């Protein structure tokens, strides 16, 4: 992004969405890969991909929706 203010707004929106997961880990939908969940960032073309269990929420990545998400996630897996 060339516009610093716009980039900061996107960053804040992603962080705020991610912070809600601490209280509401089931907020997102089931993910494209087993065991993962996805949370759409309101009014922006971004998804937060995460895993949640009774103890913790682990954010794996935030992706622009134009990406091939399933492929990108498979490439990140060990």
C-alpha positions as CSV (number, residue, x, y, z in Angstrom):
1,X,0.0,0.0,0.0
2,X,1.3,3.4,-0.9
3,X,-1.0,5.3,1.5
4,X,0.4,5.0,5.0
5,X,-2.9,6.1,6.6
6,X,-4.8,3.5,4.7
7,X,-2.3,0.8,5.6
8,X,-2.5,1.7,9.3
9,X,-6.3,1.5,9.1
10,X,-6.1,-2.0,7.6
11,X,-3.6,-3.0,10.3
12,X,-5.9,-1.7,13.1
13,X,-9.0,-3.5,11.6
14,X,-7.1,-6.8,11.4
15,X,-5.8,-6.4,15.0
16,X,-9.2,-5.5,16.4
17,X,-10.8,-8.5,14.6
18,X,-8.1,-10.8,16.0
19,X,-8.5,-9.5,19.5
20,X,-12.2,-10.4,19.5
21,X,-11.2,-14.0,19.0
22,X,-9.8,-14.2,22.6
23,X,-13.4,-13.8,23.9
24,X,-15.2,-15.5,21.0
25,X,-13.0,-18.2,19.5
26,X,-15.9,-19.7,17.5
27,X,-16.6,-16.3,15.8
28,X,-15.1,-17.4,12.5
29,X,-16.3,-20.1,10.1
30,X,-14.7,-23.5,9.6
31,X,-11.6,-23.2,7.5
32,X,-10.6,-24.6,4.2
33,X,-8.2,-27.0,5.8
34,X,-9.1,-29.3,8.7
35,X,-8.7,-27.8,12.2
36,X,-8.5,-24.2,11.0
37,X,-11.0,-21.4,11.2
38,X,-11.4,-18.2,9.2
39,X,-12.6,-14.8,10.3
40,X,-13.5,-12.2,7.7
41,X,-12.3,-8.7,8.6
42,X,-15.3,-6.4,8.5
43,X,-15.5,-4.1,5.4
44,X,-12.1,-5.3,4.1
45,X,-11.0,-8.1,1.8
46,X,-8.9,-9.9,4.5
47,X,-9.3,-13.2,6.3
48,X,-7.7,-14.1,9.6
49,X,-6.8,-17.8,9.6
50,X,-6.5,-19.4,13.1
51,X,-6.7,-22.5,15.2
52,X,-8.7,-22.5,18.5
53,X,-9.0,-25.0,21.3
54,X,-10.1,-24.7,24.9
55,X,-6.8,-23.2,26.0
56,X,-5.8,-20.8,23.3
57,X,-6.4,-19.1,19.9
58,X,-3.4,-19.3,17.6
59,X,-3.4,-16.8,14.7
60,X,-1.7,-18.5,11.7
61,X,-2.0,-15.7,9.2
62,X,-3.9,-12.8,7.7
63,X,-4.5,-13.0,4.0
64,X,-6.0,-10.8,1.3
65,X,-8.9,-12.6,-0.2
66,X,-7.4,-12.4,-3.7
67,X,-4.8,-15.0,-2.6
68,X,-5.3,-18.7,-3.2
69,X,-5.8,-19.3,0.5
70,X,-5.8,-23.1,0.5
71,X,-2.5,-23.2,-1.5
72,X,-0.8,-20.6,0.7
73,X,-1.8,-22.5,3.8
74,X,-0.6,-25.8,2.5
75,X,2.8,-24.2,1.6
76,X,3.1,-22.9,5.2
77,X,2.5,-26.3,6.8
78,X,5.7,-28.2,7.8
